[in-house]
Amino acid sequence: MAALIFSGLARIGTRRRELNAEIHDFRRAVLDLSPDLVFCAPPKFELE
């Protein structure tokens, strides 16, 4: 049972790394197309 869980977690970890690499490649391609485009987080709205 533990081996099954471990192999599932390993597979998830591998897939996450693949997705991160794809996202990184996509961002790099977009930045190459438009160097002045900056990726930033949406502004935070604070309630007073």
C-alpha angles and dihedrals in degrees: 000000000000090000091053092051092046093050090049092052091047090052091050091049092050092049091048090054090049091051092047089052091049092049091048091050091048093051091047091051092050092047090050089055095048114016093183092060110103124198110222138159118260113265117267118240112212121201116222 
